[in-house]
Amino acid sequence: MLRFFKKIWNRSAMQNKDISYRELKTLMKTQNIVLIDVRSGQEYEEGHLDGAINIPVYNIEKNIEKNVKNKDDTIILYCSSGSRSKQAKEKLEKLGYSEVYNLKEGIDKIWIR
């Protein structure tokens, strides 16, 4: 019975495509990913995760193809709280990007710890 619930939970977590910071760190070690900070340029300059590129959410549709040509690349999006990155994820999925993930709760939660 427990296995059944784990399978359901894992499936829904994958469909939701929200990942934790711990999962992000593992992915960064094991896979080639594109890490995108969707906050404003000013917020990005004030501090960002290593290896992240900055494409603000309001420019994501216009600038994504310049930075990510393969729509099957693994993309991890983040912002301060997870709200803007969730919006950006939806926009990229509508453009046909298939492996787009949102850092749940954003980086503010990480930096507070």
KOLGU-4560 file (N, C-alpha, C; in nm, 3 decimals, padded with zeros to 5 digits):
<recs>
<n_xx: 00.082 n_yy: -00.119 n_zz: 00.000 ca_xx: 00.000 ca_yy: 00.000 ca_zz: 00.000 c_xx: 00.086 c_yy: 00.126 c_zz: 00.000 mol: A seq: 1 type: MET>
<n_xx: 00.194 n_yy: 00.127 n_zz: 00.078 ca_xx: 00.282 ca_yy: 00.242 ca_zz: 00.085 c_xx: 00.347 c_yy: 00.270 c_zz: -00.050 mol: A seq: 2 type: LEU>
<n_xx: 00.388 n_yy: 00.165 n_zz: -00.120 ca_xx: 00.446 ca_yy: 00.183 ca_zz: -00.255 c_xx: 00.348 c_yy: 00.253 c_zz: -00.347 mol: A seq: 3 type: ARG>
<n_xx: 00.222 n_yy: 00.215 n_zz: -00.340 ca_xx: 00.120 ca_yy: 00.276 ca_zz: -00.425 c_xx: 00.115 c_yy: 00.428 c_zz: -00.402 mol: A seq: 4 type: PHE>
<n_xx: 00.115 n_yy: 00.471 n_zz: -00.276 ca_xx: 00.110 ca_yy: 00.614 ca_zz: -00.245 c_xx: 00.237 c_yy: 00.685 c_zz: -00.290 mol: A seq: 5 type: PHE>
<n_xx: 00.351 n_yy: 00.620 n_zz: -00.276 ca_xx: 00.477 ca_yy: 00.680 ca_zz: -00.323 c_xx: 00.473 c_yy: 00.701 c_zz: -00.473 mol: A seq: 6 type: LYS>
<n_xx: 00.420 n_yy: 00.604 n_zz: -00.547 ca_xx: 00.411 ca_yy: 00.617 ca_zz: -00.692 c_xx: 00.320 c_yy: 00.733 c_zz: -00.730 mol: A seq: 7 type: LYS>
<n_xx: 00.207 n_yy: 00.744 n_zz: -00.665 ca_xx: 00.114 ca_yy: 00.854 ca_zz: -00.693 c_xx: 00.180 c_yy: 00.987 c_zz: -00.660 mol: A seq: 8 type: ILE>
<n_xx: 00.245 n_yy: 00.996 n_zz: -00.545 ca_xx: 00.309 ca_yy: 01.120 ca_zz: -00.505 c_xx: 00.419 c_yy: 01.158 c_zz: -00.603 mol: A seq: 9 type: TRP>
<n_xx: 00.504 n_yy: 01.062 n_zz: -00.643 ca_xx: 00.611 ca_yy: 01.090 ca_zz: -00.737 c_xx: 00.557 c_yy: 01.136 c_zz: -00.872 mol: A seq: 10 type: ASN>
<n_xx: 00.450 n_yy: 01.074 n_zz: -00.918 ca_xx: 00.390 ca_yy: 01.115 ca_zz: -01.045 c_xx: 00.336 c_yy: 01.257 c_zz: -01.037 mol: A seq: 11 type: ARG>
<n_xx: 00.267 n_yy: 01.290 n_zz: -00.930 ca_xx: 00.211 ca_yy: 01.425 ca_zz: -00.918 c_xx: 00.322 c_yy: 01.528 c_zz: -00.900 mol: A seq: 12 type: SER>
<n_xx: 00.428 n_yy: 01.492 n_zz: -00.829 ca_xx: 00.541 ca_yy: 01.585 ca_zz: -00.813 c_xx: 00.607 c_yy: 01.611 c_zz: -00.947 mol: A seq: 13 type: ALA>
<n_xx: 00.621 n_yy: 01.508 n_zz: -01.029 ca_xx: 00.682 ca_yy: 01.525 ca_zz: -01.161 c_xx: 00.594 c_yy: 01.611 c_zz: -01.251 mol: A seq: 14 type: MET>
<n_xx: 00.463 n_yy: 01.591 n_zz: -01.246 ca_xx: 00.373 ca_yy: 01.670 ca_zz: -01.329 c_xx: 00.372 c_yy: 01.815 c_zz: -01.284 mol: A seq: 15 type: GLN>
<n_xx: 00.380 n_yy: 01.838 n_zz: -01.155 ca_xx: 00.382 ca_yy: 01.972 ca_zz: -01.099 c_xx: 00.510 c_yy: 02.044 c_zz: -01.139 mol: A seq: 16 type: ASN>
<n_xx: 00.619 n_yy: 01.969 n_zz: -01.148 ca_xx: 00.749 ca_yy: 02.020 ca_zz: -01.188 c_xx: 00.801 c_yy: 02.132 c_zz: -01.098 mol: A seq: 17 type: LYS>
<n_xx: 00.772 n_yy: 02.122 n_zz: -00.971 ca_xx: 00.834 ca_yy: 02.208 ca_zz: -00.871 c_xx: 00.945 c_yy: 02.127 c_zz: -00.808 mol: A seq: 18 type: ASP>
<n_xx: 01.063 n_yy: 02.186 n_zz: -00.792 ca_xx: 01.172 ca_yy: 02.113 ca_zz: -00.730 c_xx: 01.224 c_yy: 02.191 c_zz: -00.610 mol: A seq: 19 type: ILE>
<n_xx: 01.283 n_yy: 02.120 n_zz: -00.518 ca_xx: 01.341 ca_yy: 02.181 ca_zz: -00.399 c_xx: 01.484 c_yy: 02.224 c_zz: -00.430 mol: A seq: 20 type: SER>
<n_xx: 01.540 n_yy: 02.303 n_zz: -00.341 ca_xx: 01.678 ca_yy: 02.346 ca_zz: -00.358 c_xx: 01.772 c_yy: 02.226 c_zz: -00.352 mol: A seq: 21 type: TYR>
<n_xx: 01.743 n_yy: 02.130 n_zz: -00.265 ca_xx: 01.825 ca_yy: 02.009 ca_zz: -00.257 c_xx: 01.823 c_yy: 01.934 c_zz: -00.390 mol: A seq: 22 type: ARG>
<n_xx: 01.705 n_yy: 01.922 n_zz: -00.451 ca_xx: 01.693 ca_yy: 01.856 ca_zz: -00.581 c_xx: 01.770 c_yy: 01.934 c_zz: -00.688 mol: A seq: 23 type: GLU>
<n_xx: 01.764 n_yy: 02.066 n_zz: -00.681 ca_xx: 01.838 ca_yy: 02.150 ca_zz: -00.775 c_xx: 01.988 c_yy: 02.123 c_zz: -00.765 mol: A seq: 24 type: LEU>
<n_xx: 02.040 n_yy: 02.119 n_zz: -00.643 ca_xx: 02.183 ca_yy: 02.095 ca_zz: -00.624 c_xx: 02.224 c_yy: 01.960 c_zz: -00.682 mol: A seq: 25 type: LYS>
<n_xx: 02.141 n_yy: 01.858 n_zz: -00.664 ca_xx: 02.169 ca_yy: 01.726 ca_zz: -00.720 c_xx: 02.168 c_yy: 01.731 c_zz: -00.872 mol: A seq: 26 type: THR>
<n_xx: 02.067 n_yy: 01.796 n_zz: -00.930 ca_xx: 02.059 ca_yy: 01.808 ca_zz: -01.075 c_xx: 02.182 c_yy: 01.880 c_zz: -01.131 mol: A seq: 27 type: LEU>
<n_xx: 02.227 n_yy: 01.984 n_zz: -01.062 ca_xx: 02.342 ca_yy: 02.060 ca_zz: -01.110 c_xx: 02.469 c_yy: 01.974 c_zz: -01.113 mol: A seq: 28 type: MET>
<n_xx: 02.477 n_yy: 01.875 n_zz: -01.025 ca_xx: 02.593 ca_yy: 01.787 ca_zz: -01.020 c_xx: 02.584 c_yy: 01.674 c_zz: -01.122 mol: A seq: 29 type: LYS>
<n_xx: 02.461 n_yy: 01.634 n_zz: -01.155 ca_xx: 02.443 ca_yy: 01.512 ca_zz: -01.235 c_xx: 02.396 c_yy: 01.536 c_zz: -01.377 mol: A seq: 30 type: THR>
<n_xx: 02.344 n_yy: 01.655 n_zz: -01.406 ca_xx: 02.290 ca_yy: 01.681 ca_zz: -01.539 c_xx: 02.336 c_yy: 01.816 c_zz: -01.591 mol: A seq: 31 type: GLN>
<n_xx: 02.327 n_yy: 01.829 n_zz: -01.720 ca_xx: 02.353 ca_yy: 01.957 ca_zz: -01.784 c_xx: 02.221 c_yy: 02.034 c_zz: -01.784 mol: A seq: 32 type: ASN>
<n_xx: 02.213 n_yy: 02.141 n_zz: -01.706 ca_xx: 02.088 ca_yy: 02.217 ca_zz: -01.697 c_xx: 02.113 c_yy: 02.363 c_zz: -01.734 mol: A seq: 33 type: ILE>
<n_xx: 02.003 n_yy: 02.431 n_zz: -01.766 ca_xx: 02.007 ca_yy: 02.575 ca_zz: -01.786 c_xx: 01.933 c_yy: 02.636 c_zz: -01.668 mol: A seq: 34 type: VAL>
<n_xx: 02.004 n_yy: 02.715 n_zz: -01.590 ca_xx: 01.948 ca_yy: 02.778 ca_zz: -01.470 c_xx: 01.916 c_yy: 02.924 c_zz: -01.504 mol: A seq: 35 type: LEU>
<n_xx: 01.788 n_yy: 02.960 n_zz: -01.491 ca_xx: 01.744 ca_yy: 03.095 ca_zz: -01.530 c_xx: 01.680 c_yy: 03.167 c_zz: -01.412 mol: A seq: 36 type: ILE>
<n_xx: 01.734 n_yy: 03.284 n_zz: -01.384 ca_xx: 01.680 ca_yy: 03.375 ca_zz: -01.283 c_xx: 01.583 c_yy: 03.467 c_zz: -01.357 mol: A seq: 37 type: ASP>
<n_xx: 01.455 n_yy: 03.462 n_zz: -01.320 ca_xx: 01.354 ca_yy: 03.541 ca_zz: -01.391 c_xx: 01.321 c_yy: 03.672 c_zz: -01.321 mol: A seq: 38 type: VAL>
<n_xx: 01.402 n_yy: 03.709 n_zz: -01.222 ca_xx: 01.381 ca_yy: 03.837 ca_zz: -01.154 c_xx: 01.432 c_yy: 03.951 c_zz: -01.242 mol: A seq: 39 type: ARG>
<n_xx: 01.413 n_yy: 04.072 n_zz: -01.198 ca_xx: 01.460 ca_yy: 04.189 ca_zz: -01.273 c_xx: 01.613 c_yy: 04.189 c_zz: -01.279 mol: A seq: 40 type: SER>
<n_xx: 01.667 n_yy: 04.265 n_zz: -01.372 ca_xx: 01.812 ca_yy: 04.279 ca_zz: -01.382 c_xx: 01.875 c_yy: 04.332 c_zz: -01.255 mol: A seq: 41 type: GLY>
<n_xx: 01.808 n_yy: 04.426 n_zz: -01.191 ca_xx: 01.859 ca_yy: 04.483 ca_zz: -01.066 c_xx: 01.865 c_yy: 04.377 c_zz: -00.956 mol: A seq: 42 type: GLN>
<n_xx: 01.758 n_yy: 04.298 n_zz: -00.943 ca_xx: 01.756 ca_yy: 04.191 ca_zz: -00.842 c_xx: 01.868 c_yy: 04.090 c_zz: -00.869 mol: A seq: 43 type: GLU>
<n_xx: 01.886 n_yy: 04.057 n_zz: -00.996 ca_xx: 01.990 ca_yy: 03.962 ca_zz: -01.036 c_xx: 02.128 c_yy: 04.014 c_zz: -00.997 mol: A seq: 44 type: TYR>
<n_xx: 02.153 n_yy: 04.142 n_zz: -01.023 ca_xx: 02.282 ca_yy: 04.203 ca_zz: -00.990 c_xx: 02.308 c_yy: 04.206 c_zz: -00.839 mol: A seq: 45 type: GLU>
<n_xx: 02.202 n_yy: 04.214 n_zz: -00.761 ca_xx: 02.216 ca_yy: 04.216 ca_zz: -00.615 c_xx: 02.254 c_yy: 04.080 c_zz: -00.558 mol: A seq: 46 type: GLU>
<n_xx: 02.239 n_yy: 03.975 n_zz: -00.637 ca_xx: 02.277 ca_yy: 03.840 ca_zz: -00.594 c_xx: 02.197 c_yy: 03.735 c_zz: -00.668 mol: A seq: 47 type: GLY>
<n_xx: 02.265 n_yy: 03.630 n_zz: -00.712 ca_xx: 02.199 ca_yy: 03.522 ca_zz: -00.785 c_xx: 02.274 c_yy: 03.391 c_zz: -00.762 mol: A seq: 48 type: HIS>
<n_xx: 02.211 n_yy: 03.282 n_zz: -00.800 ca_xx: 02.274 ca_yy: 03.151 ca_zz: -00.788 c_xx: 02.385 c_yy: 03.137 c_zz: -00.891 mol: A seq: 49 type: LEU>
<n_xx: 02.493 n_yy: 03.070 n_zz: -00.853 ca_xx: 02.605 ca_yy: 03.049 ca_zz: -00.944 c_xx: 02.559 c_yy: 02.977 c_zz: -01.071 mol: A seq: 50 type: ASP>
<n_xx: 02.603 n_yy: 03.027 n_zz: -01.184 ca_xx: 02.571 ca_yy: 02.964 ca_zz: -01.312 c_xx: 02.440 c_yy: 03.009 c_zz: -01.374 mol: A seq: 51 type: GLY>
<n_xx: 02.365 n_yy: 03.092 n_zz: -01.304 ca_xx: 02.235 ca_yy: 03.136 ca_zz: -01.355 c_xx: 02.251 c_yy: 03.248 c_zz: -01.457 mol: A seq: 52 type: ALA>
<n_xx: 02.164 n_yy: 03.245 n_zz: -01.557 ca_xx: 02.154 ca_yy: 03.357 ca_zz: -01.649 c_xx: 02.027 c_yy: 03.433 c_zz: -01.613 mol: A seq: 53 type: ILE>
<n_xx: 02.022 n_yy: 03.558 n_zz: -01.650 ca_xx: 01.907 ca_yy: 03.642 ca_zz: -01.616 c_xx: 01.822 c_yy: 03.669 c_zz: -01.738 mol: A seq: 54 type: ASN>
<n_xx: 01.697 n_yy: 03.621 n_zz: -01.732 ca_xx: 01.595 ca_yy: 03.656 ca_zz: -01.831 c_xx: 01.470 c_yy: 03.691 c_zz: -01.751 mol: A seq: 55 type: ILE>
<n_xx: 01.444 n_yy: 03.819 n_zz: -01.730 ca_xx: 01.326 ca_yy: 03.857 ca_zz: -01.652 c_xx: 01.198 c_yy: 03.797 c_zz: -01.709 mol: A seq: 56 type: PRO>
<n_xx: 01.105 n_yy: 03.765 n_zz: -01.621 ca_xx: 00.980 ca_yy: 03.699 ca_zz: -01.662 c_xx: 00.909 c_yy: 03.777 c_zz: -01.772 mol: A seq: 57 type: VAL>
<n_xx: 00.916 n_yy: 03.910 n_zz: -01.767 ca_xx: 00.847 ca_yy: 03.990 ca_zz: -01.868 c_xx: 00.916 c_yy: 03.986 c_zz: -02.004 mol: A seq: 58 type: TYR>
<n_xx: 01.037 n_yy: 03.929 n_zz: -02.012 ca_xx: 01.109 ca_yy: 03.914 ca_zz: -02.140 c_xx: 01.130 c_yy: 03.769 c_zz: -02.179 mol: A seq: 59 type: ASN>
<n_xx: 01.079 n_yy: 03.676 n_zz: -02.103 ca_xx: 01.112 ca_yy: 03.535 ca_zz: -02.123 c_xx: 01.071 c_yy: 03.485 c_zz: -02.262 mol: A seq: 60 type: ILE>
<n_xx: 00.955 n_yy: 03.521 n_zz: -02.308 ca_xx: 00.909 ca_yy: 03.473 ca_zz: -02.439 c_xx: 00.995 c_yy: 03.530 c_zz: -02.552 mol: A seq: 61 type: GLU>
<n_xx: 01.037 n_yy: 03.652 n_zz: -02.537 ca_xx: 01.115 ca_yy: 03.720 ca_zz: -02.640 c_xx: 01.261 c_yy: 03.674 c_zz: -02.643 mol: A seq: 62 type: LYS>
<n_xx: 01.319 n_yy: 03.641 n_zz: -02.528 ca_xx: 01.462 ca_yy: 03.614 ca_zz: -02.520 c_xx: 01.502 c_yy: 03.469 c_zz: -02.497 mol: A seq: 63 type: ASN>
<n_xx: 01.408 n_yy: 03.379 n_zz: -02.476 ca_xx: 01.444 ca_yy: 03.242 ca_zz: -02.443 c_xx: 01.519 c_yy: 03.172 c_zz: -02.556 mol: A seq: 64 type: ILE>
<n_xx: 01.477 n_yy: 03.191 n_zz: -02.680 ca_xx: 01.539 ca_yy: 03.119 ca_zz: -02.791 c_xx: 01.684 c_yy: 03.162 c_zz: -02.814 mol: A seq: 65 type: GLU>
<n_xx: 01.721 n_yy: 03.281 n_zz: -02.771 ca_xx: 01.860 ca_yy: 03.326 ca_zz: -02.783 c_xx: 01.949 c_yy: 03.247 c_zz: -02.687 mol: A seq: 66 type: LYS>
<n_xx: 01.892 n_yy: 03.202 n_zz: -02.577 ca_xx: 01.968 ca_yy: 03.136 ca_zz: -02.471 c_xx: 01.949 c_yy: 02.985 c_zz: -02.467 mol: A seq: 67 type: ASN>
<n_xx: 01.834 n_yy: 02.937 n_zz: -02.509 ca_xx: 01.804 ca_yy: 02.793 ca_zz: -02.506 c_xx: 01.744 c_yy: 02.755 c_zz: -02.640 mol: A seq: 68 type: VAL>
<n_xx: 01.827 n_yy: 02.698 n_zz: -02.725 ca_xx: 01.782 ca_yy: 02.664 ca_zz: -02.860 c_xx: 01.708 c_yy: 02.530 c_zz: -02.866 mol: A seq: 69 type: LYS>
<n_xx: 01.750 n_yy: 02.435 n_zz: -02.782 ca_xx: 01.689 ca_yy: 02.302 ca_zz: -02.779 c_xx: 01.573 c_yy: 02.301 c_zz: -02.681 mol: A seq: 70 type: ASN>
<n_xx: 01.454 n_yy: 02.278 n_zz: -02.730 ca_xx: 01.334 ca_yy: 02.281 ca_zz: -02.646 c_xx: 01.324 c_yy: 02.161 c_zz: -02.552 mol: A seq: 71 type: LYS>
<n_xx: 01.416 n_yy: 02.065 n_zz: -02.564 ca_xx: 01.418 ca_yy: 01.950 ca_zz: -02.474 c_xx: 01.524 c_yy: 01.963 c_zz: -02.364 mol: A seq: 72 type: ASP>
<n_xx: 01.599 n_yy: 02.074 n_zz: -02.363 ca_xx: 01.696 ca_yy: 02.096 ca_zz: -02.256 c_xx: 01.625 c_yy: 02.111 c_zz: -02.122 mol: A seq: 73 type: ASP>
<n_xx: 01.691 n_yy: 02.070 n_zz: -02.016 ca_xx: 01.636 ca_yy: 02.085 ca_zz: -01.882 c_xx: 01.659 c_yy: 02.229 c_zz: -01.836 mol: A seq: 74 type: THR>
<n_xx: 01.550 n_yy: 02.297 n_zz: -01.805 ca_xx: 01.554 ca_yy: 02.437 ca_zz: -01.763 c_xx: 01.499 c_yy: 02.445 c_zz: -01.621 mol: A seq: 75 type: ILE>
<n_xx: 01.574 n_yy: 02.511 n_zz: -01.533 ca_xx: 01.529 ca_yy: 02.536 ca_zz: -01.397 c_xx: 01.511 c_yy: 02.687 c_zz: -01.384 mol: A seq: 76 type: ILE>
<n_xx: 01.392 n_yy: 02.729 n_zz: -01.345 ca_xx: 01.360 ca_yy: 02.870 ca_zz: -01.329 c_xx: 01.349 c_yy: 02.904 c_zz: -01.180 mol: A seq: 77 type: LEU>
<n_xx: 01.394 n_yy: 03.024 n_zz: -01.145 ca_xx: 01.373 ca_yy: 03.067 ca_zz: -01.007 c_xx: 01.355 c_yy: 03.218 c_zz: -01.001 mol: A seq: 78 type: TYR>
<n_xx: 01.293 n_yy: 03.260 n_zz: -00.891 ca_xx: 01.275 ca_yy: 03.402 ca_zz: -00.859 c_xx: 01.287 c_yy: 03.415 c_zz: -00.707 mol: A seq: 79 type: CYS>
<n_xx: 01.231 n_yy: 03.518 n_zz: -00.651 ca_xx: 01.239 ca_yy: 03.538 ca_zz: -00.506 c_xx: 01.153 c_yy: 03.439 c_zz: -00.429 mol: A seq: 80 type: SER>
<n_xx: 01.028 n_yy: 03.423 n_zz: -00.473 ca_xx: 00.933 ca_yy: 03.342 ca_zz: -00.395 c_xx: 00.878 c_yy: 03.221 c_zz: -00.469 mol: A seq: 81 type: SER>
<n_xx: 00.903 n_yy: 03.209 n_zz: -00.598 ca_xx: 00.849 ca_yy: 03.099 ca_zz: -00.677 c_xx: 00.731 c_yy: 03.140 c_zz: -00.762 mol: A seq: 82 type: GLY>
<n_xx: 00.679 n_yy: 03.259 n_zz: -00.743 ca_xx: 00.561 ca_yy: 03.304 ca_zz: -00.817 c_xx: 00.593 c_yy: 03.342 c_zz: -00.963 mol: A seq: 83 type: SER>
<n_xx: 00.692 n_yy: 03.428 n_zz: -00.981 ca_xx: 00.729 ca_yy: 03.469 ca_zz: -01.118 c_xx: 00.787 c_yy: 03.353 c_zz: -01.197 mol: A seq: 84 type: ARG>
<n_xx: 00.862 n_yy: 03.268 n_zz: -01.131 ca_xx: 00.919 ca_yy: 03.154 ca_zz: -01.203 c_xx: 00.811 c_yy: 03.056 c_zz: -01.246 mol: A seq: 85 type: SER>
<n_xx: 00.705 n_yy: 03.045 n_zz: -01.169 ca_xx: 00.592 ca_yy: 02.960 ca_zz: -01.208 c_xx: 00.524 c_yy: 03.019 c_zz: -01.333 mol: A seq: 86 type: LYS>
<n_xx: 00.509 n_yy: 03.150 n_zz: -01.337 ca_xx: 00.453 ca_yy: 03.216 ca_zz: -01.455 c_xx: 00.541 c_yy: 03.193 c_zz: -01.577 mol: A seq: 87 type: GLN>
<n_xx: 00.672 n_yy: 03.207 n_zz: -01.559 ca_xx: 00.766 ca_yy: 03.186 ca_zz: -01.668 c_xx: 00.762 c_yy: 03.042 c_zz: -01.718 mol: A seq: 88 type: ALA>
<n_xx: 00.749 n_yy: 02.947 n_zz: -01.626 ca_xx: 00.740 ca_yy: 02.806 ca_zz: -01.662 c_xx: 00.621 c_yy: 02.781 c_zz: -01.753 mol: A seq: 89 type: LYS>
<n_xx: 00.507 n_yy: 02.839 n_zz: -01.718 ca_xx: 00.387 ca_yy: 02.823 ca_zz: -01.800 c_xx: 00.406 c_yy: 02.883 c_zz: -01.939 mol: A seq: 90 type: GLU>
<n_xx: 00.472 n_yy: 02.997 n_zz: -01.947 ca_xx: 00.499 ca_yy: 03.060 ca_zz: -02.076 c_xx: 00.590 c_yy: 02.972 c_zz: -02.162 mol: A seq: 91 type: LYS>
<n_xx: 00.694 n_yy: 02.917 n_zz: -02.102 ca_xx: 00.786 ca_yy: 02.832 ca_zz: -02.178 c_xx: 00.719 c_yy: 02.704 c_zz: -02.223 mol: A seq: 92 type: LEU>
<n_xx: 00.635 n_yy: 02.646 n_zz: -02.140 ca_xx: 00.562 ca_yy: 02.526 ca_zz: -02.181 c_xx: 00.471 c_yy: 02.554 c_zz: -02.299 mol: A seq: 93 type: GLU>
<n_xx: 00.409 n_yy: 02.670 n_zz: -02.301 ca_xx: 00.324 ca_yy: 02.708 ca_zz: -02.416 c_xx: 00.406 c_yy: 02.724 c_zz: -02.543 mol: A seq: 94 type: LYS>
<n_xx: 00.535 n_yy: 02.760 n_zz: -02.527 ca_xx: 00.624 ca_yy: 02.773 ca_zz: -02.642 c_xx: 00.682 c_yy: 02.639 c_zz: -02.687 mol: A seq: 95 type: LEU>
<n_xx: 00.653 n_yy: 02.533 n_zz: -02.612 ca_xx: 00.697 ca_yy: 02.399 ca_zz: -02.650 c_xx: 00.817 c_yy: 02.346 c_zz: -02.575 mol: A seq: 96 type: GLY>
<n_xx: 00.866 n_yy: 02.417 n_zz: -02.476 ca_xx: 00.975 ca_yy: 02.365 ca_zz: -02.394 c_xx: 00.918 c_yy: 02.258 c_zz: -02.302 mol: A seq: 97 type: TYR>
<n_xx: 00.983 n_yy: 02.142 n_zz: -02.301 ca_xx: 00.922 ca_yy: 02.027 ca_zz: -02.233 c_xx: 00.978 c_yy: 01.996 c_zz: -02.095 mol: A seq: 98 type: SER>
<n_xx: 01.101 n_yy: 02.032 n_zz: -02.067 ca_xx: 01.165 ca_yy: 01.999 ca_zz: -01.940 c_xx: 01.192 c_yy: 02.125 c_zz: -01.860 mol: A seq: 99 type: GLU>
<n_xx: 01.084 n_yy: 02.190 n_zz: -01.816 ca_xx: 01.094 ca_yy: 02.316 ca_zz: -01.743 c_xx: 01.048 c_yy: 02.293 c_zz: -01.599 mol: A seq: 100 type: VAL>
<n_xx: 01.132 n_yy: 02.336 n_zz: -01.505 ca_xx: 01.105 ca_yy: 02.316 ca_zz: -01.363 c_xx: 01.111 c_yy: 02.448 c_zz: -01.288 mol: A seq: 101 type: TYR>
<n_xx: 01.035 n_yy: 02.456 n_zz: -01.182 ca_xx: 01.027 ca_yy: 02.575 ca_zz: -01.098 c_xx: 01.089 c_yy: 02.544 c_zz: -00.963 mol: A seq: 102 type: ASN>
<n_xx: 01.180 n_yy: 02.631 n_zz: -00.918 ca_xx: 01.237 ca_yy: 02.617 ca_zz: -00.783 c_xx: 01.131 c_yy: 02.664 c_zz: -00.684 mol: A seq: 103 type: LEU>
<n_xx: 01.070 n_yy: 02.569 n_zz: -00.615 ca_xx: 00.961 ca_yy: 02.605 ca_zz: -00.525 c_xx: 01.011 c_yy: 02.692 c_zz: -00.411 mol: A seq: 104 type: LYS>
<n_xx: 00.933 n_yy: 02.786 n_zz: -00.377 ca_xx: 00.957 ca_yy: 02.884 ca_zz: -00.270 c_xx: 01.070 c_yy: 02.982 c_zz: -00.301 mol: A seq: 105 type: GLU>
<n_xx: 01.129 n_yy: 02.974 n_zz: -00.419 ca_xx: 01.228 ca_yy: 03.072 ca_zz: -00.463 c_xx: 01.356 c_yy: 03.075 c_zz: -00.381 mol: A seq: 106 type: GLY>
<n_xx: 01.440 n_yy: 03.175 n_zz: -00.411 ca_xx: 01.570 ca_yy: 03.181 ca_zz: -00.344 c_xx: 01.566 c_yy: 03.254 c_zz: -00.212 mol: A seq: 107 type: ILE>
<n_xx: 01.465 n_yy: 03.335 n_zz: -00.188 ca_xx: 01.459 ca_yy: 03.403 ca_zz: -00.059 c_xx: 01.458 c_yy: 03.302 c_zz: 00.055 mol: A seq: 108 type: ASP>
<n_xx: 01.388 n_yy: 03.194 n_zz: 00.039 ca_xx: 01.379 ca_yy: 03.089 ca_zz: 00.141 c_xx: 01.517 c_yy: 03.024 c_zz: 00.163 mol: A seq: 109 type: LYS>
<n_xx: 01.593 n_yy: 03.011 n_zz: 00.056 ca_xx: 01.727 ca_yy: 02.951 ca_zz: 00.063 c_xx: 01.822 c_yy: 03.044 c_zz: 00.139 mol: A seq: 110 type: ILE>
<n_xx: 01.818 n_yy: 03.171 n_zz: 00.106 ca_xx: 01.911 ca_yy: 03.267 ca_zz: 00.164 c_xx: 01.880 c_yy: 03.298 c_zz: 00.310 mol: A seq: 111 type: TRP>
<n_xx: 01.756 n_yy: 03.272 n_zz: 00.351 ca_xx: 01.717 ca_yy: 03.296 ca_zz: 00.491 c_xx: 01.778 c_yy: 03.189 c_zz: 00.581 mol: A seq: 112 type: ILE>
<n_xx: 01.791 n_yy: 03.068 n_zz: 00.531 ca_xx: 01.841 ca_yy: 02.954 ca_zz: 00.611 c_xx: 01.981 c_yy: 02.977 c_zz: 00.660 mol: A seq: 113 type: ARG>
</recs>
